[in-house]
Amino acid sequence: MAVTFAAHAVAQSPSHQPRVITANVQAAAGPVNRFFDFSVGSDYSGTLIKADSQNQLQMVTDELGFRYIRFHAIFHDALGTVQQKNGKIVYNWTGIDELYDNLLARHIKPFVELSFTPQALATSKNSIFYYHANTSHPNPKEWRNLIAAFARHLEKRYGKAEVRSWYFEVWNEPNLSGFWEGGDQKAYFQLYDLTARTLKSVDRQLRVGGPATAGAAWIPAFLDYVKKTHAPIDFVTTHTYGVKGGFLDPDGKDDLLLDPSPNAIVGDVRRVHQQIAASPFPHLPLYITEWSTSYTPADPVHDSYISAAYILNKLKATQGLAQGMSYWTYSDLFEESGPPPAAFYGGFGLVTRDGIRKPAFFAYKYLHALRGETIPSSDPQSMLSTNGQNFTAVLWDFQTPAQGKLGDREFYTRLLPDHAAAPVDLTVTHLTPGTLYRLQLHRTGYGVNDAYSEYLRMGAPKNLTQPQIAHLDYLTRDQPERNQLLRAGSDGTIALHIPMRTNGIVLVTLRRVYSASPNPRH
């Protein structure tokens, strides 16, 4: 006899036919594919090294489990690495050492973006962002010397085994003239060739790849070039965002529109996956080293609860197509267009400048709870796992917002109440009959773990007082909606009826408490 549990906390319309999911804990299909927490993005080195950024990173690594971090401008002059003295180039590794020491102490490894051009190696004044990242083509001889010295220093300080576990990506979005002077493909390919060969000359086991393009561009041409020149390559990287039109908004002034197509983001990832498969290097790993709802650093969709379901929807659809999907970024402590201008301003981060967890944070928190082996599910808005006799389900109900032609700034800066959606009838089978489990159900959506909607109700103040920050922290504690003991039926089954809301996400966990007698009482 199955044990049935119904969650009554969320109002549910009886008109919706339930989504039926059956999870056999003995039908595992291999380890959970952890491509979703492989890496996360950050602002440039000058911001990341600061204490407030490092404190937030500690929280993110502890609670979300990201394993690598990618950020711009490791050679930026903010760290004082490359200097010209008496007509000679000299290196001071102190800033880089401090930054990498801090990352490794937080159990997160660098996914090294080899950029931008230090002033001492610049060939023009071409630059981008508030922090003036020089994007001219670096002096080739001095760039080669820098890369070789950098690699040798890393291996001396951290050991060959450690540095061989890192990734080295050449530049950032060279197909955009803002990031690479002229958007010059030929010049970038030459830079890649020089950089990759230099790294391999230091240690053939260092991993190098590219082209780190915006909009999933240049991949076939890049791989053809690598084949022709025999340049080293270990992986492919590119970027994709979920909005219509354009690729770059350095000042955060554009008003974009979330792309309603199911193919948004997914289409780019699938296309590059296919391009690699059809190339001379069909087995190269693919890492999407930037992705998000929007490439604009001031887009309120980043703050909205809708982003949480969007993230889960796109990750499920790209599973198996990429080895890593690196969300851009973990924090609103981000200075491309200047210091964070308000408590909530549509920043890229999973947390605000004040450390308040956004709804998107909980999408990754719930994914982090997936452990052990994957359980197949035909439901496209679910991910299931089992670890021994324990069970985890991440469920969501993404529905494209009725945005029409309204830009994100007009649409997402107002309250957007949710609605009842089809409930989930989840049956977990092949449990040990009579076993006692602790059920916990966590939920994020409109008004639940939703600091931004509460912030809008406050009148969207530019700056928050300490009591207001404490209030928003309190509202985003992610307390379980249900926390109770359940006993598996005599047939080893627990059935759950879970109400759902539009663009809401739910985490369901069953944790074994102890084995009961052969004749359990319910």
TITORDREN-595696 format. One record per residue (C-alpha): x, y, z; residue number from 1; residue in three letters. Coordinates in steps of 0.1 Angstrom, whole numbers, always signed. Layout:
px py pz resi resn
X Y Z NUM ALA
...
This chain:
px py pz resi resn
+0 +0 +0 1 MET
+14 +34 -10 2 ALA
+16 +63 +14 3 VAL
+2 +95 -1 4 THR
+11 +130 +10 5 PHE
-5 +162 -1 6 ALA
+10 +196 +3 7 ALA
-18 +221 +11 8 HIS
+2 +252 +17 9 ALA
-1 +266 -18 10 VAL
-35 +273 -33 11 ALA
-42 +251 -63 12 GLN
-67 +254 -91 13 SER
-86 +221 -96 14 PRO
-88 +227 -134 15 SER
-51 +218 -140 16 HIS
-44 +182 -150 17 GLN
-15 +170 -128 18 PRO
+20 +162 -141 19 ARG
+26 +126 -133 20 VAL
+62 +116 -124 21 ILE
+72 +81 -112 22 THR
+107 +78 -98 23 ALA
+122 +44 -93 24 ASN
+151 +47 -69 25 VAL
+166 +14 -82 26 GLN
+165 +26 -119 27 ALA
+195 +50 -116 28 ALA
+211 +59 -150 29 ALA
+246 +70 -140 30 GLY
+261 +98 -119 31 PRO
+243 +132 -118 32 VAL
+257 +153 -146 33 ASN
+271 +182 -126 34 ARG
+277 +205 -157 35 PHE
+255 +231 -140 36 PHE
+278 +238 -111 37 ASP
+311 +233 -130 38 PHE
+318 +271 -130 39 SER
+305 +305 -122 40 VAL
+314 +340 -135 41 GLY
+327 +370 -116 42 SER
+336 +406 -123 43 ASP
+372 +414 -131 44 TYR
+402 +407 -109 45 SER
+402 +441 -93 46 GLY
+368 +436 -79 47 THR
+371 +399 -71 48 LEU
+402 +404 -49 49 ILE
+383 +427 -25 50 LYS
+371 +414 +9 51 ALA
+334 +419 +2 52 ASP
+336 +399 -30 53 SER
+356 +372 -13 54 GLN
+331 +370 +15 55 ASN
+302 +365 -9 56 GLN
+322 +340 -28 57 LEU
+326 +319 +3 58 GLN
+289 +318 +8 59 MET
+283 +308 -29 60 VAL
+309 +280 -28 61 THR
+296 +267 +5 62 ASP
+259 +267 -5 63 GLU
+260 +262 -43 64 LEU
+291 +241 -48 65 GLY
+306 +258 -78 66 PHE
+340 +242 -86 67 ARG
+356 +268 -110 68 TYR
+354 +306 -113 69 ILE
+360 +326 -145 70 ARG
+366 +364 -145 71 PHE
+380 +390 -168 72 HIS
+414 +407 -168 73 ALA
+438 +386 -148 74 ILE
+466 +409 -161 75 PHE
+448 +442 -154 76 HIS
+470 +468 -139 77 ASP
+448 +468 -107 78 ALA
+469 +439 -96 79 LEU
+502 +455 -106 80 GLY
+515 +424 -123 81 THR
+532 +437 -155 82 VAL
+554 +468 -151 83 GLN
+579 +487 -171 84 GLN
+610 +498 -153 85 LYS
+640 +514 -169 86 ASN
+628 +503 -203 87 GLY
+624 +467 -193 88 LYS
+593 +446 -186 89 ILE
+592 +431 -151 90 VAL
+566 +410 -133 91 TYR
+552 +413 -97 92 ASN
+531 +383 -90 93 TRP
+519 +395 -55 94 THR
+484 +405 -66 95 GLY
+477 +374 -86 96 ILE
+491 +352 -58 97 ASP
+468 +368 -33 98 GLU
+438 +364 -55 99 LEU
+445 +328 -64 100 TYR
+454 +319 -28 101 ASP
+420 +333 -17 102 ASN
+401 +313 -44 103 LEU
+418 +280 -35 104 LEU
+412 +286 +2 105 ALA
+375 +287 -7 106 ARG
+378 +254 -26 107 HIS
+372 +269 -60 108 ILE
+397 +267 -89 109 LYS
+404 +293 -116 110 PRO
+391 +290 -151 111 PHE
+417 +314 -163 112 VAL
+407 +339 -189 113 GLU
+439 +351 -203 114 LEU
+431 +388 -208 115 SER
+433 +418 -212 116 PHE
+464 +437 -223 117 THR
+485 +452 -195 118 PRO
+493 +489 -202 119 GLN
+530 +480 -206 120 ALA
+522 +457 -235 121 LEU
+495 +478 -251 122 ALA
+496 +488 -288 123 THR
+468 +514 -286 124 SER
+445 +531 -261 125 LYS
+415 +509 -271 126 ASN
+397 +501 -239 127 SER
+364 +491 -224 128 ILE
+345 +494 -192 129 PHE
+346 +517 -162 130 TYR
+379 +501 -151 131 TYR
+395 +507 -185 132 HIS
+405 +473 -196 133 ALA
+429 +477 -225 134 ASN
+417 +456 -255 135 THR
+445 +464 -280 136 SER
+464 +436 -296 137 HIS
+493 +430 -272 138 PRO
+529 +431 -283 139 ASN
+534 +395 -295 140 PRO
+570 +390 -281 141 LYS
+562 +405 -247 142 GLU
+528 +386 -246 143 TRP
+546 +353 -252 144 ARG
+571 +362 -225 145 ASN
+543 +370 -201 146 LEU
+523 +338 -207 147 ILE
+554 +317 -203 148 ALA
+565 +334 -171 149 ALA
+529 +333 -157 150 PHE
+526 +295 -163 151 ALA
+560 +288 -148 152 ARG
+552 +309 -118 153 HIS
+519 +292 -112 154 LEU
+534 +257 -113 155 GLU
+562 +268 -90 156 LYS
+537 +282 -65 157 ARG
+509 +257 -67 158 TYR
+525 +226 -81 159 GLY
+521 +211 -115 160 LYS
+493 +187 -105 161 ALA
+471 +216 -92 162 GLU
+477 +239 -122 163 VAL
+471 +210 -147 164 ARG
+436 +208 -132 165 SER
+429 +244 -142 166 TRP
+416 +257 -176 167 TYR
+433 +284 -197 168 PHE
+410 +303 -221 169 GLU
+425 +328 -245 170 VAL
+408 +362 -243 171 TRP
+371 +372 -241 172 ASN
+347 +377 -269 173 GLU
+372 +386 -296 174 PRO
+345 +388 -322 175 ASN
+334 +421 -306 176 LEU
+355 +451 -313 177 SER
+349 +464 -278 178 GLY
+368 +434 -264 179 PHE
+394 +429 -292 180 TRP
+404 +459 -313 181 GLU
+386 +457 -346 182 GLY
+370 +423 -338 183 GLY
+398 +410 -360 184 ASP
+394 +373 -364 185 GLN
+428 +367 -381 186 LYS
+446 +386 -353 187 ALA
+428 +366 -327 188 TYR
+436 +333 -343 189 PHE
+472 +343 -343 190 GLN
+470 +353 -306 191 LEU
+454 +320 -298 192 TYR
+481 +301 -316 193 ASP
+509 +320 -299 194 LEU
+493 +316 -265 195 THR
+485 +279 -268 196 ALA
+519 +270 -280 197 ARG
+535 +290 -253 198 THR
+515 +273 -225 199 LEU
+523 +239 -239 200 LYS
+560 +248 -242 201 SER
+560 +252 -204 202 VAL
+539 +221 -197 203 ASP
+522 +200 -224 204 ARG
+495 +189 -199 205 GLN
+482 +225 -193 206 LEU
+447 +228 -208 207 ARG
+440 +256 -233 208 VAL
+410 +265 -254 209 GLY
+389 +292 -270 210 GLY
+376 +312 -288 211 PRO
+354 +326 -260 212 ALA
+332 +343 -285 213 THR
+299 +362 -280 214 ALA
+268 +347 -296 215 GLY
+284 +312 -303 216 ALA
+303 +327 -332 217 ALA
+335 +316 -351 218 TRP
+336 +280 -340 219 ILE
+339 +262 -374 220 PRO
+365 +288 -386 221 ALA
+384 +285 -354 222 PHE
+386 +247 -355 223 LEU
+395 +248 -391 224 ASP
+424 +272 -383 225 TYR
+436 +250 -354 226 VAL
+435 +219 -377 227 LYS
+455 +238 -404 228 LYS
+481 +252 -381 229 THR
+483 +223 -356 230 HIS
+478 +247 -328 231 ALA
+471 +230 -295 232 PRO
+435 +228 -283 233 ILE
+419 +210 -254 234 ASP
+384 +225 -253 235 PHE
+360 +249 -269 236 VAL
+344 +279 -252 237 THR
+317 +304 -262 238 THR
+289 +325 -248 239 HIS
+251 +328 -251 240 THR
+224 +350 -235 241 TYR
+186 +348 -235 242 GLY
+176 +381 -250 243 VAL
+169 +393 -285 244 LYS
+194 +414 -304 245 GLY
+230 +425 -298 246 GLY
+258 +411 -278 247 PHE
+273 +439 -256 248 LEU
+260 +467 -234 249 ASP
+291 +480 -216 250 PRO
+273 +510 -200 251 ASP
+242 +491 -189 252 GLY
+219 +514 -208 253 LYS
+201 +491 -232 254 ASP
+165 +479 -226 255 ASP
+163 +444 -240 256 LEU
+135 +418 -243 257 LEU
+137 +383 -229 258 LEU
+136 +360 -259 259 ASP
+104 +339 -257 260 PRO
+117 +312 -281 261 SER
+123 +278 -265 262 PRO
+154 +278 -287 263 ASN
+169 +308 -269 264 ALA
+203 +297 -254 265 ILE
+195 +260 -262 266 VAL
+198 +266 -299 267 GLY
+233 +281 -296 268 ASP
+245 +253 -273 269 VAL
+231 +226 -296 270 ARG
+246 +243 -327 271 ARG
+281 +245 -313 272 VAL
+278 +210 -300 273 HIS
+270 +199 -336 274 GLN
+297 +220 -351 275 GLN
+323 +204 -328 276 ILE
+310 +169 -337 277 ALA
+313 +177 -374 278 ALA
+348 +192 -370 279 SER
+383 +175 -371 280 PRO
+380 +174 -333 281 PHE
+347 +157 -326 282 PRO
+354 +148 -290 283 HIS
+365 +182 -277 284 LEU
+346 +193 -245 285 PRO
+324 +224 -248 286 LEU
+322 +249 -220 287 TYR
+297 +278 -222 288 ILE
+318 +302 -201 289 THR
+291 +329 -199 290 GLU
+253 +325 -200 291 TRP
+223 +342 -184 292 SER
+189 +356 -191 293 THR
+205 +388 -204 294 SER
+240 +402 -213 295 TYR
+231 +437 -199 296 THR
+246 +444 -165 297 PRO
+214 +464 -155 298 ALA
+185 +442 -165 299 ASP
+158 +436 -139 300 PRO
+150 +402 -152 301 VAL
+182 +391 -133 302 HIS
+164 +400 -100 303 ASP
+130 +386 -108 304 SER
+118 +353 -95 305 TYR
+111 +343 -131 306 ILE
+149 +339 -136 307 SER
+149 +309 -112 308 ALA
+126 +288 -133 309 ALA
+143 +301 -165 310 TYR
+177 +289 -153 311 ILE
+164 +254 -145 312 LEU
+145 +252 -178 313 ASN
+176 +261 -199 314 LYS
+199 +238 -180 315 LEU
+177 +208 -184 316 LYS
+174 +215 -221 317 ALA
+212 +218 -226 318 THR
+221 +187 -205 319 GLN
+244 +165 -224 320 GLY
+253 +192 -249 321 LEU
+280 +210 -229 322 ALA
+304 +199 -202 323 GLN
+299 +231 -183 324 GLY
+275 +260 -182 325 MET
+290 +289 -163 326 SER
+264 +314 -150 327 TYR
+274 +350 -154 328 TRP
+278 +360 -124 329 THR
+277 +351 -87 330 TYR
+275 +387 -74 331 SER
+262 +421 -81 332 ASP
+296 +434 -69 333 LEU
+304 +441 -105 334 PHE
+319 +473 -119 335 GLU
+319 +471 -157 336 GLU
+296 +501 -159 337 SER
+307 +515 -125 338 GLY
+301 +506 -89 339 PRO
+267 +490 -82 340 PRO
+243 +520 -82 341 PRO
+215 +506 -61 342 ALA
+204 +478 -38 343 ALA
+187 +461 -67 344 PHE
+196 +474 -102 345 TYR
+193 +443 -124 346 GLY
+229 +432 -118 347 GLY
+241 +399 -131 348 PHE
+246 +383 -97 349 GLY
+229 +355 -78 350 LEU
+233 +378 -48 351 VAL
+230 +415 -44 352 THR
+258 +439 -35 353 ARG
+244 +437 +1 354 ASP
+246 +399 +0 355 GLY
+209 +393 -3 356 ILE
+201 +360 -21 357 ARG
+181 +365 -53 358 LYS
+156 +338 -65 359 PRO
+182 +327 -91 360 ALA
+204 +317 -62 361 PHE
+179 +291 -51 362 PHE
+178 +275 -85 363 ALA
+214 +266 -80 364 TYR
+209 +257 -44 365 LYS
+183 +232 -53 366 TYR
+204 +218 -81 367 LEU
+233 +214 -56 368 HIS
+210 +191 -36 369 ALA
+210 +165 -64 370 LEU
+234 +138 -53 371 ARG
+245 +104 -64 372 GLY
+228 +88 -94 373 GLU
+203 +104 -119 374 THR
+168 +89 -121 375 ILE
+154 +93 -156 376 PRO
+123 +115 -160 377 SER
+102 +121 -190 378 SER
+89 +153 -175 379 ASP
+109 +181 -191 380 PRO
+106 +203 -160 381 GLN
+122 +180 -135 382 SER
+155 +166 -124 383 MET
+157 +136 -101 384 LEU
+184 +117 -82 385 SER
+190 +90 -57 386 THR
+218 +85 -33 387 ASN
+214 +52 -16 388 GLY
+179 +51 -3 389 GLN
+177 +90 -3 390 ASN
+157 +108 -30 391 PHE
+158 +143 -44 392 THR
+136 +160 -69 393 ALA
+140 +195 -84 394 VAL
+107 +206 -100 395 LEU
+97 +238 -118 396 TRP
+70 +253 -139 397 ASP
+86 +278 -164 398 PHE
+61 +297 -185 399 GLN
+72 +325 -208 400 THR
+61 +357 -193 401 PRO
+34 +377 -211 402 ALA
+58 +405 -218 403 GLN
+46 +414 -253 404 GLY
+68 +442 -267 405 LYS
+76 +457 -233 406 LEU
+113 +459 -226 407 GLY
+127 +442 -195 408 ASP
+131 +475 -176 409 ARG
+94 +483 -179 410 GLU
+81 +448 -174 411 PHE
+103 +435 -146 412 TYR
+103 +466 -124 413 THR
+67 +459 -114 414 ARG
+51 +432 -93 415 LEU
+43 +401 -114 416 LEU
+20 +379 -94 417 PRO
+20 +342 -102 418 ASP
-9 +318 -109 419 HIS
-18 +283 -101 420 ALA
-2 +258 -124 421 ALA
-5 +220 -130 422 ALA
+4 +202 -98 423 PRO
+29 +173 -97 424 VAL
+18 +139 -87 425 ASP
+52 +124 -77 426 LEU
+54 +87 -68 427 THR
+87 +74 -55 428 VAL
+90 +36 -58 429 THR
+113 +7 -48 430 HIS
+120 +22 -14 431 LEU
+125 -3 +14 432 THR
+90 -12 +27 433 PRO
+82 +4 +61 434 GLY
+113 +27 +61 435 THR
+109 +60 +78 436 LEU
+119 +91 +58 437 TYR
+121 +128 +65 438 ARG
+103 +147 +38 439 LEU
+113 +183 +32 440 GLN
+98 +206 +6 441 LEU
+114 +239 -2 442 HIS
+98 +264 -26 443 ARG
+110 +296 -44 444 THR
+87 +318 -65 445 GLY
+66 +349 -63 446 TYR
+67 +361 -27 447 GLY
+87 +331 -15 448 VAL
+125 +335 -13 449 ASN
+117 +365 -34 450 ASP
+136 +395 -20 451 ALA
+131 +415 -52 452 TYR
+92 +416 -51 453 SER
+94 +426 -14 454 GLU
+119 +453 -24 455 TYR
+95 +467 -50 456 LEU
+68 +467 -23 457 ARG
+92 +488 -2 458 MET
+92 +514 -30 459 GLY
+125 +503 -45 460 ALA
+148 +525 -24 461 PRO
+182 +532 -39 462 LYS
+199 +521 -7 463 ASN
+186 +498 +20 464 LEU
+189 +504 +57 465 THR
+203 +477 +79 466 GLN
+169 +467 +92 467 PRO
+156 +465 +57 468 GLN
+186 +442 +47 469 ILE
+179 +421 +78 470 ALA
+142 +418 +68 471 HIS
+151 +407 +32 472 LEU
+176 +382 +46 473 ASP
+149 +368 +69 474 TYR
+125 +364 +40 475 LEU
+151 +344 +20 476 THR
+161 +319 +47 477 ARG
+146 +291 +25 478 ASP
+128 +275 +53 479 GLN
+110 +242 +44 480 PRO
+74 +245 +35 481 GLU
+70 +209 +48 482 ARG
+92 +191 +72 483 ASN
+78 +158 +85 484 GLN
+83 +121 +89 485 LEU
+67 +97 +64 486 LEU
+69 +59 +63 487 ARG
+71 +41 +30 488 ALA
+42 +18 +23 489 GLY
+43 -20 +23 490 SER
+49 -18 -14 491 ASP
+79 +5 -9 492 GLY
+61 +35 -23 493 THR
+56 +71 -12 494 ILE
+32 +93 -33 495 ALA
+33 +130 -31 496 LEU
+9 +156 -44 497 HIS
+28 +189 -49 498 ILE
+10 +221 -58 499 PRO
+29 +243 -83 500 MET
+28 +279 -93 501 ARG
+38 +296 -126 502 THR
+75 +302 -127 503 ASN
+80 +286 -93 504 GLY
+106 +260 -84 505 ILE
+104 +233 -58 506 VAL
+130 +211 -40 507 LEU
+117 +178 -26 508 VAL
+140 +156 -5 509 THR
+133 +122 +12 510 LEU
+161 +113 +36 511 ARG
+161 +79 +52 512 ARG
+158 +80 +90 513 VAL
+160 +43 +99 514 TYR
+146 +9 +89 515 SER
+114 -2 +105 516 ALA
+100 -36 +112 517 SER
+87 -58 +84 518 PRO
+51 -49 +94 519 ASN
+52 -11 +97 520 PRO
+23 +9 +111 521 ARG
+13 +40 +91 522 HIS
